Amino acid sequence: MQYMEFSKDKKYIERIRGLREDHDFTQQYVARYLNTSQTMYARYERGASALPIHHLIYLTELYNVSSDYILGITNNPVPYEEYYREAAVTDQDPRSPGKYDIHWKGNS
């Protein structure tokens, strides 16, 4: 079984608790989703136990956020797949035949 390395700041501890509270989920609910006990999930939130990588993956699915967001690497919760879905191909670029202008949501 693979476990995440503990980072010095343990940002993920704040994130998993914050996400759970933002979604009005109980520890029991999230623990069931992860197929673990409420006691073990509480240990993850306190930083007393390492969060297994497969639980990190399940949490990204539950909350529809990126693993980078949970780990504190980015403050943007949107999963990378969302960026690809949000890309819109516009008119062909007249300066480069065969190439297209791509505009990302939120950019002008």
DSSP file (Angstrom, degrees, kcal/mol; ACC not computed):
  #  RESIDUE AA STRUCTURE BP1 BP2  ACC     N-H-->O    O-->H-N    N-H-->O    O-->H-N    TCO  KAPPA ALPHA  PHI   PSI    X-CA   Y-CA   Z-CA
    1    1 A M              0   0    0      0, 0.0     2,-0.3     0, 0.0     0, 0.0   0.000 360.0 360.0 360.0 133.8    0.0    0.0    0.0
    2    2 A Q        -     0   0    0      0, 0.0    51,-1.7     0, 0.0    52,-0.4  -0.727 360.0-165.3 -95.0 141.8    1.4    3.4   -1.0
    3    3 A Y  B     -A   52   0A   0     -2,-0.3     2,-0.1    49,-0.3     3,-0.0  -0.928  24.5-108.3-124.2 149.7    1.1    6.4    1.4
    4    4 A M        -     0   0    0     47,-1.8     2,-0.2    -2,-0.3    47,-0.1  -0.466  37.4-111.4 -70.5 144.6    1.6   10.1    0.8
    5    5 A E        -     0   0    0     -2,-0.1     2,-0.4    45,-0.1    -1,-0.1  -0.558  34.6-112.9 -70.0 140.6    4.7   11.6    2.2
    6    6 A F        -     0   0    0     -2,-0.2     2,-0.2    -3,-0.0    -1,-0.1  -0.649  31.1-144.9 -75.1 128.0    3.9   14.0    5.0
    7    7 A S        -     0   0    0     -2,-0.4    -1,-0.0     1,-0.1    -3,-0.0  -0.549  21.1-113.1 -87.8 161.4    4.7   17.5    4.0
    8    8 A K  S    S+     0   0    0      1,-0.2    -1,-0.1    -2,-0.2    -2,-0.0   0.914 117.2  36.4 -60.4 -43.7    6.1   20.0    6.5
    9    9 A D  S    S-     0   0    0     -3,-0.0    -1,-0.2     1,-0.0    -3,-0.0   0.653  91.8-147.1 -87.8 -13.6    3.0   22.2    6.5
   10   10 A K    >>  +     0   0    0      1,-0.1     3,-1.6     3,-0.1     4,-0.8   0.882  30.9 168.0  50.1  44.7    0.5   19.3    6.1
   11   11 A K  H 3>  +     0   0    0     60,-0.3     4,-2.1     1,-0.3     3,-0.4   0.821  66.7  67.8 -56.6 -33.0   -1.7   21.5    4.0
   12   12 A Y  H 3> S+     0   0    0     59,-0.4     4,-2.9     1,-0.2     5,-0.3   0.803  90.9  62.3 -62.0 -27.2   -3.8   18.5    3.0
   13   13 A I  H <> S+     0   0    0     -3,-1.6     4,-1.6     1,-0.2    -1,-0.2   0.941 107.5  42.7 -62.5 -46.6   -5.0   18.2    6.6
   14   14 A E  H  X S+     0   0    0     -4,-0.8     4,-2.7    -3,-0.4    -2,-0.2   0.897 115.0  51.9 -63.3 -40.4   -6.7   21.6    6.4
   15   15 A R  H  X S+     0   0    0     -4,-2.1     4,-3.0    55,-0.3     5,-0.3   0.920 108.0  47.6 -67.9 -44.6   -8.0   20.9    2.9
   16   16 A I  H  X S+     0   0    0     -4,-2.9     4,-1.7    54,-0.2    -1,-0.2   0.885 116.8  44.1 -68.4 -34.3   -9.7   17.5    3.6
   17   17 A R  H  X S+     0   0    0     -4,-1.6     4,-2.6    -5,-0.3     5,-0.2   0.934 114.9  48.8 -70.9 -44.7  -11.4   18.9    6.6
   18   18 A G  H  X S+     0   0    0     -4,-2.7     4,-2.8     1,-0.2    -2,-0.2   0.906 111.9  48.7 -61.1 -43.0  -12.4   22.1    4.9
   19   19 A L  H  X S+     0   0    0     -4,-3.0     4,-1.7     2,-0.2    -1,-0.2   0.918 111.5  50.0 -63.4 -43.1  -13.8   20.2    1.9
   20   20 A R  H  <>S+     0   0    0     -4,-1.7     5,-2.6    -5,-0.3    -2,-0.2   0.937 114.4  44.0 -60.8 -46.4  -15.7   17.9    4.1
   21   21 A E  H ><5S+     0   0    0     -4,-2.6     3,-1.4     1,-0.2    -2,-0.2   0.892 109.9  55.7 -67.3 -39.5  -17.2   20.8    6.1
   22   22 A D  H 3<5S+     0   0    0     -4,-2.8    -1,-0.2     1,-0.3    -2,-0.2   0.829 111.6  44.5 -60.8 -31.6  -17.9   22.8    2.9
   23   23 A H  T 3<5S-     0   0    0     -4,-1.7    -1,-0.3    -5,-0.2    -2,-0.2   0.374 111.8-121.9 -93.0   3.7  -20.0   19.9    1.6
   24   24 A D  T < 5 +     0   0    0     -3,-1.4     2,-0.3     1,-0.2    -3,-0.2   0.860  60.4 151.1  56.2  38.1  -21.7   19.4    4.9
   25   25 A F      < -     0   0    0     -5,-2.6    -1,-0.2    -6,-0.2     2,-0.2  -0.736  41.1-131.9 -95.7 147.9  -20.4   15.8    5.1
   26   26 A T     >  -     0   0    0     -2,-0.3     4,-2.1    -3,-0.1     5,-0.2  -0.558  24.1-113.6 -88.3 162.3  -19.8   14.0    8.4
   27   27 A Q  H  > S+     0   0    0      1,-0.2     4,-2.8     2,-0.2     5,-0.2   0.888 120.0  56.4 -60.3 -37.5  -16.6   12.1    9.0
   28   28 A Q  H  > S+     0   0    0      2,-0.2     4,-2.3     1,-0.2    -1,-0.2   0.911 105.9  49.7 -60.7 -43.4  -18.7    9.0    9.1
   29   29 A Y  H  > S+     0   0    0      2,-0.2     4,-2.1     1,-0.2    -2,-0.2   0.942 114.1  43.7 -61.9 -48.8  -20.0    9.7    5.6
   30   30 A V  H  X S+     0   0    0     -4,-2.1     4,-2.2     1,-0.2    -2,-0.2   0.899 111.6  54.6 -65.3 -40.1  -16.6   10.3    4.1
   31   31 A A  H  X>S+     0   0    0     -4,-2.8     5,-2.7     1,-0.2     4,-0.6   0.914 108.5  48.4 -59.7 -43.3  -15.2    7.3    5.9
   32   32 A R  H ><5S+     0   0    0     -4,-2.3     3,-1.0     1,-0.2    -1,-0.2   0.913 109.1  53.2 -62.8 -41.9  -17.9    5.1    4.4
   33   33 A Y  H 3<5S+     0   0    0     -4,-2.1    -1,-0.2     1,-0.3    -2,-0.2   0.886 113.4  43.4 -59.0 -38.7  -17.1    6.5    1.0
   34   34 A L  H 3<5S-     0   0    0     -4,-2.2    -1,-0.3    -5,-0.1    -2,-0.2   0.496 112.6-122.2 -84.3  -4.3  -13.4    5.6    1.5
   35   35 A N  T <<5S+     0   0    0     -3,-1.0     2,-0.3    -4,-0.6    -3,-0.2   0.929  75.9 109.2  59.5  47.1  -14.4    2.2    2.9
   36   36 A T  S   <S-     0   0    0     -5,-2.7    -1,-0.2    -6,-0.1     2,-0.1  -0.812  73.9 -83.8-137.0 178.4  -12.6    2.9    6.2
   37   37 A S     >  -     0   0    0     -2,-0.3     4,-2.3     1,-0.1     5,-0.2  -0.485  29.8-121.4 -85.7 158.7  -13.6    3.6    9.8
   38   38 A Q  H  > S+     0   0    0      1,-0.2     4,-2.5     2,-0.2     5,-0.2   0.873 114.8  56.7 -63.7 -36.6  -14.6    7.0   11.1
   39   39 A T  H  > S+     0   0    0      2,-0.2     4,-1.6     1,-0.2    -1,-0.2   0.919 108.2  45.7 -61.2 -44.8  -11.8    6.7   13.6
   40   40 A M  H  > S+     0   0    0      2,-0.2     4,-1.7     1,-0.2    -2,-0.2   0.914 112.1  50.8 -67.0 -41.9   -9.2    6.2   10.9
   41   41 A Y  H  X S+     0   0    0     -4,-2.3     4,-2.2     1,-0.2    -2,-0.2   0.908 107.6  53.6 -62.5 -39.7  -10.6    9.1    8.8
   42   42 A A  H  X S+     0   0    0     -4,-2.5     4,-1.6     1,-0.2    -1,-0.2   0.871 105.1  55.3 -60.8 -35.9  -10.5   11.3   11.9
   43   43 A R  H  X>S+     0   0    0     -4,-1.6     5,-2.0     2,-0.2     6,-1.2   0.876 105.7  51.7 -64.8 -37.0   -6.8   10.3   12.2
   44   44 A Y  H ><5S+     0   0    0     -4,-1.7     3,-0.6     1,-0.2    -2,-0.2   0.940 109.4  49.8 -62.2 -46.1   -6.2   11.5    8.6
   45   45 A E  H 3<5S+     0   0    0     -4,-2.2    -1,-0.2     1,-0.3    -2,-0.2   0.800 113.9  45.2 -65.4 -28.8   -7.8   14.9    9.4
   46   46 A R  H 3<5S-     0   0    0     -4,-1.6    -1,-0.3    -5,-0.2    -2,-0.2   0.614 111.5-119.5 -87.0 -13.3   -5.7   15.3   12.5
   47   47 A G  T <<5S+     0   0    0     -4,-1.0    -3,-0.2    -3,-0.6    -4,-0.1   0.624  79.9 123.2  82.6  13.1   -2.5   14.2   10.7
   48   48 A A  S   <S+     0   0    0     -5,-2.0     2,-0.3    -6,-0.2    -4,-0.2   0.719  74.2  33.6 -80.0 -21.5   -2.1   11.3   13.1
   49   49 A S  S    S-     0   0    0     -6,-1.2    -2,-0.2    -9,-0.1     2,-0.2  -0.974  90.7-105.9-132.7 148.6   -2.1    8.8   10.2
   50   50 A A        -     0   0    0     -2,-0.3    -6,-0.1     1,-0.1   -45,-0.1  -0.474  34.0-121.4 -70.5 141.5   -0.8    9.0    6.7
   51   51 A L        -     0   0    0     -2,-0.2   -47,-1.8    -7,-0.1    -1,-0.1  -0.760  27.9-125.4 -85.0 118.0   -3.4    9.3    4.0
   52   52 A P  B >>  -A    3   0A   0      0, 0.0     4,-1.8     0, 0.0     3,-0.7  -0.326  16.7-122.0 -62.4 146.7   -3.2    6.4    1.5
   53   53 A I  H 3> S+     0   0    0    -51,-1.7     4,-2.3     1,-0.3     5,-0.2   0.876 112.1  57.2 -59.0 -39.2   -2.8    7.5   -2.1
   54   54 A H  H 3> S+     0   0    0    -52,-0.4     4,-2.0     1,-0.2    -1,-0.3   0.839 106.0  50.9 -65.0 -29.3   -5.9    5.5   -3.1
   55   55 A H  H <> S+     0   0    0     -3,-0.7     4,-2.4     2,-0.2    -1,-0.2   0.874 106.7  54.3 -72.4 -36.3   -7.9    7.5   -0.5
   56   56 A L  H  X S+     0   0    0     -4,-1.8     4,-2.0     2,-0.2    -2,-0.2   0.932 108.8  49.1 -58.2 -45.1   -6.5   10.7   -2.0
   57   57 A I  H  X S+     0   0    0     -4,-2.3     4,-1.6     1,-0.2    -2,-0.2   0.923 110.8  49.3 -61.9 -44.7   -7.8    9.6   -5.4
   58   58 A Y  H  X S+     0   0    0     -4,-2.0     4,-2.7     1,-0.2    -1,-0.2   0.879 108.9  53.4 -63.3 -37.0  -11.2    8.8   -4.0
   59   59 A L  H  X S+     0   0    0     -4,-2.4     4,-2.5     2,-0.2    -1,-0.2   0.878 104.8  54.2 -66.4 -36.6  -11.4   12.2   -2.2
   60   60 A T  H  X>S+     0   0    0     -4,-2.0     5,-1.4     1,-0.2     4,-1.0   0.889 112.4  45.1 -62.9 -36.6  -10.6   14.0   -5.5
   61   61 A E  H  <5S+     0   0    0     -4,-1.6    -2,-0.2     2,-0.2    -1,-0.2   0.910 112.1  50.9 -71.7 -42.8  -13.6   12.1   -7.0
   62   62 A L  H  <5S+     0   0    0     -4,-2.7    -2,-0.2     1,-0.2    -1,-0.2   0.917 123.8  28.7 -60.7 -44.9  -15.9   12.8   -4.1
   63   63 A Y  H  <5S-     0   0    0     -4,-2.5    -1,-0.2    -5,-0.2    -2,-0.2   0.484 101.3-127.7 -97.3  -4.2  -15.2   16.6   -4.1
   64   64 A N  T  <5 +     0   0    0     -4,-1.0     2,-0.3     1,-0.2    -3,-0.2   0.937  66.6 125.4  53.5  51.5  -14.4   17.0   -7.8
   65   65 A V      < -     0   0    0     -5,-1.4    -1,-0.2    -6,-0.2    13,-0.2  -0.854  64.5 -97.0-129.3 166.2  -11.1   18.7   -7.1
   66   66 A S     >  -     0   0    0     11,-1.2     4,-1.8    -2,-0.3     3,-0.2  -0.494  24.8-123.9 -82.3 155.4   -7.6   18.1   -8.2
   67   67 A S  H  > S+     0   0    0      1,-0.2     4,-2.6     2,-0.2     6,-0.2   0.851 113.6  61.4 -64.6 -33.2   -5.1   16.2   -6.0
   68   68 A D  H  >>S+     0   0    0      1,-0.2     5,-2.3     2,-0.2     6,-1.2   0.872 103.1  50.7 -60.4 -35.9   -2.8   19.2   -6.3
   69   69 A Y  H >45S+     0   0    0     -3,-0.2     3,-1.1     4,-0.2    -2,-0.2   0.947 110.8  47.0 -66.6 -47.8   -5.5   21.2   -4.6
   70   70 A I  H 3<5S+     0   0    0     -4,-1.8   -55,-0.3     1,-0.3   -54,-0.2   0.896 112.7  50.5 -60.6 -39.1   -5.9   18.7   -1.7
   71   71 A L  H 3<5S-     0   0    0     -4,-2.6   -59,-0.4    -5,-0.1   -60,-0.3   0.572 114.5-116.8 -77.5  -8.0   -2.1   18.6   -1.3
   72   72 A G  T <<5S+     0   0    0     -3,-1.1    -3,-0.2    -4,-0.6    -2,-0.1   0.630  81.0 122.7  83.6  13.1   -1.8   22.4   -1.2
   73   73 A I  S   <S+     0   0    0     -5,-2.3     2,-0.3    -6,-0.2    -4,-0.2   0.828  81.5  16.7 -75.3 -32.3    0.2   22.6   -4.4
   74   74 A T        -     0   0    0     -6,-1.2    -2,-0.3    -8,-0.1    -1,-0.1  -0.938  60.5-143.5-135.3 158.1   -2.3   24.9   -6.0
   75   75 A N  S    S+     0   0    0     -2,-0.3    -6,-0.1    -3,-0.1    -1,-0.0   0.350  78.7  96.8 -99.6   3.4   -5.2   27.0   -4.7
   76   76 A N        -     0   0    0      1,-0.1   -10,-0.2     2,-0.1    -7,-0.1  -0.843  56.1-167.9 -94.7 112.9   -7.2   26.2   -7.8
   77   77 A P        +     0   0    0      0, 0.0   -11,-1.2     0, 0.0    -1,-0.1   0.635  50.1 113.4 -77.1 -11.8   -9.6   23.3   -7.0
   78   78 A V  S    S-     0   0    0    -13,-0.2   -13,-0.2     1,-0.1    -2,-0.1  -0.403  71.0-120.9 -67.1 126.4  -10.6   22.7  -10.6
   79   79 A P    >>  -     0   0    0      0, 0.0     3,-1.1     0, 0.0     4,-0.9  -0.297  22.1-114.3 -62.8 152.1   -9.4   19.3  -11.8
   80   80 A Y  H >> S+     0   0    0      1,-0.3     4,-1.4     2,-0.2     3,-0.6   0.834 114.6  63.2 -57.8 -34.8   -7.1   19.4  -14.8
   81   81 A E  H 3> S+     0   0    0      1,-0.3     4,-2.1     2,-0.2    -1,-0.3   0.854  96.2  60.0 -59.7 -33.4   -9.7   17.5  -16.9
   82   82 A E  H <> S+     0   0    0     -3,-1.1     4,-2.1     1,-0.2    -1,-0.3   0.872  99.5  56.0 -62.8 -36.7  -12.0   20.5  -16.4
   83   83 A Y  H <X S+     0   0    0     -4,-0.9     4,-0.8    -3,-0.6    -1,-0.2   0.922 107.8  48.2 -60.7 -42.7   -9.5   22.8  -18.1
   84   84 A Y  H >< S+     0   0    0     -4,-1.4     3,-0.5     1,-0.2    -1,-0.2   0.887 112.5  48.0 -67.0 -38.2   -9.5   20.6  -21.2
   85   85 A R  H 3< S+     0   0    0     -4,-2.1    -1,-0.2     1,-0.2    -2,-0.2   0.818 109.8  53.9 -69.5 -30.1  -13.3   20.5  -21.3
   86   86 A E  H 3< S+     0   0    0     -4,-2.1    -1,-0.2    -5,-0.2     2,-0.2   0.607  83.5 105.8 -82.6 -10.8  -13.4   24.3  -20.9
   87   87 A A    <<  -     0   0    0     -4,-0.8     2,-0.5    -3,-0.5    17,-0.2  -0.501  56.1-160.7 -69.7 134.9  -11.1   24.9  -23.8
   88   88 A A  E     -B  103   0B   0     15,-1.8    15,-1.9    -2,-0.2     2,-0.5  -0.974  11.8-139.3-121.6 125.2  -13.0   26.3  -26.8
   89   89 A V  E     -B  102   0B   0     -2,-0.5    13,-0.2    13,-0.2     2,-0.1  -0.707  28.6-175.5 -81.9 127.4  -11.6   26.1  -30.3
   90   90 A T  E     -     0   0B   0     11,-2.7    11,-0.2    -2,-0.5     3,-0.1  -0.209  40.2 -31.7-106.2-160.9  -12.4   29.3  -32.1
   91   91 A D  E    S-     0   0B   0      1,-0.1    10,-1.4     9,-0.1    -1,-0.3  -0.075  75.5 -89.8 -55.2 152.6  -11.8   30.4  -35.7
   92   92 A Q  E     -B  100   0B   0      8,-0.2     8,-0.2     1,-0.1    -1,-0.1  -0.413  45.9-109.3 -63.2 138.9   -8.9   29.2  -37.6
   93   93 A D    >   -     0   0    0      6,-1.9     3,-1.1     3,-0.3     6,-0.4  -0.611  23.4-154.1 -73.5 115.1   -5.9   31.4  -37.1
   94   94 A P  T 3  S+     0   0    0      0, 0.0    -1,-0.2     0, 0.0    -2,-0.1   0.741  91.7  60.4 -66.0 -21.5   -5.4   33.2  -40.5
   95   95 A R  T 3  S+     0   0    0      1,-0.3    -2,-0.1     4,-0.0    -3,-0.0   0.748 114.4  33.6 -76.3 -22.4   -1.7   33.7  -39.7
   96   96 A S  S X  S-     0   0    0     -3,-1.1     3,-2.4     3,-0.2    -3,-0.3  -0.762  83.7-145.7-136.5  87.9   -1.1   30.0  -39.5
   97   97 A P  T 3  S+     0   0    0      0, 0.0     3,-0.1     0, 0.0    -2,-0.0  -0.245  88.4  24.9 -54.3 137.3   -3.2   27.9  -41.8
   98   98 A G  T 3  S+     0   0    0      1,-0.3     2,-0.3    -5,-0.1    -6,-0.0   0.335 104.1 101.8  88.9  -7.2   -4.1   24.6  -40.1
   99   99 A K    <   -     0   0    0     -3,-2.4    -6,-1.9    -6,-0.4     2,-0.3  -0.824  58.7-148.2-110.1 151.4   -3.7   26.0  -36.7
  100  100 A Y  E     -B   92   0B   0     -2,-0.3     2,-0.5    -8,-0.2    -8,-0.2  -0.879  15.7-119.8-121.4 150.2   -6.5   27.1  -34.4
  101  101 A D  E     -     0   0B   0    -10,-1.4   -11,-2.7    -2,-0.3     2,-0.5  -0.750  29.8-162.8 -83.8 126.3   -6.9   29.7  -31.8
  102  102 A I  E     -B   89   0B   0     -2,-0.5     2,-0.5   -13,-0.2   -13,-0.2  -0.958   3.6-166.0-115.7 128.5   -7.8   28.2  -28.4
  103  103 A H  E     -B   88   0B   0    -15,-1.9   -15,-1.8    -2,-0.5     2,-0.3  -0.954  11.3-144.2-114.7 128.5   -9.2   30.3  -25.7
  104  104 A W    >   -     0   0    0     -2,-0.5     3,-2.4   -17,-0.2   -17,-0.1  -0.683  33.7 -94.3 -90.4 143.7   -9.3   29.1  -22.1
  105  105 A K  T 3  S+     0   0    0     -2,-0.3    -1,-0.1     1,-0.3     3,-0.1  -0.295 113.4  22.6 -55.1 132.4  -12.3   29.9  -19.9
  106  106 A G  T 3  S+     0   0    0      1,-0.3     2,-0.3    -3,-0.0    -1,-0.3   0.275 105.0  97.9  92.6 -12.0  -11.4   33.0  -17.8
  107  107 A N    <         0   0    0     -3,-2.4    -1,-0.3     1,-0.1    -4,-0.0  -0.835 360.0 360.0-107.6 148.1   -8.8   34.2  -20.2
  108  108 A S              0   0    0     -2,-0.3    -1,-0.1    -3,-0.1    -3,-0.1   0.423 360.0 360.0-104.4 360.0   -9.3   36.9  -22.9
